Amino acid sequence: MRLMLYNMRYATGSGFRFHLPFPFGGFFRKTGRNLDSLIDFFRQQRADVLGLVEIDAGSYRAGHRSQADTIARHLGKRPFCRSKYSYLSWWSRLPVMRKQANACISGHAVIRERTHFLRKGVKRLVMELELEDVVIFIVHLALGRRCREAQLADLARLAKNARKPYLIAGDFNAFAGKVELREFMQALRLASANLSDAPTFPSRSPRWQLDFILHSPEIRVTHFEVAKGIRLSDHLPLICDFDVARPAALPAGA
């Protein structure tokens, strides 16, 4: 199975022009042209599941249409899209902000999809997608380190309840890199698919590993790459091929 993780920055683009005519001005531009480029890239990569962080669920930027629905329609897959802000957050009441979301887009049958909200932080969403052999969690953690530590504790409790082998993929905003996740990973016996700790941000000149695909021991990664040179967002996409080890059959009469 192939999983792609991408913080796509709402398809608003990257580079110097993003900051014209004022810093971060690109956030307010229409996104149709860049979304077309993203869809072409996704089609080329042929991922079974897309975990998409920072996707527009239907603001004016996207012509009031969900980018997740548009991507899924072009790829022939099924979209699951949720606002990254909790229902009680005042951010969820503001124009544009309430349409800022994360999404899973799956070409495999989905047995169950669940939405969780962590107890701390502005960005609290955890998406849980259960497939036949694996559970996939998609996250986008807080910028503040203390808040991330509390979020990781909540995330560990969620992951321990997974009924199958699982992956946790997302933008962890871990500016200290994998060392910041050491206790979290050890507690859950997780490994990183990115064995070389290749940086993922910023896309123009990567220096930090902010984006991770972590997996439980039953999962065997057969291929992993950080797709370099892709400047459709300020992050680089992560591509992970993996197999799920099935339990050994019991001897007859056991």
Secondary structure, DSSP 4 states (H G I P E B T S, - for coil): -EEEEEE-GGG---SGGGG-SSTTGGGGS--HHHHHHHHHHHHHHT-SEEEEEEEESS-GGGTTS-HHHHHHHHHT-EEEEEESS-TT-GGGGSTTGGGEEEEEEESS--SEEEEEE-SSSS--EEEEEE-SS-EEEEEE--SSHHHHHHHHHHHHHHHHT-SS-EEEEEE---TTGGGGGHHHHHHHT-EES-TT----B-TTS--B--EEEEE-TTEEEEEEEE-TT--SSSS--EEEEEEEPPPPPPPTT-
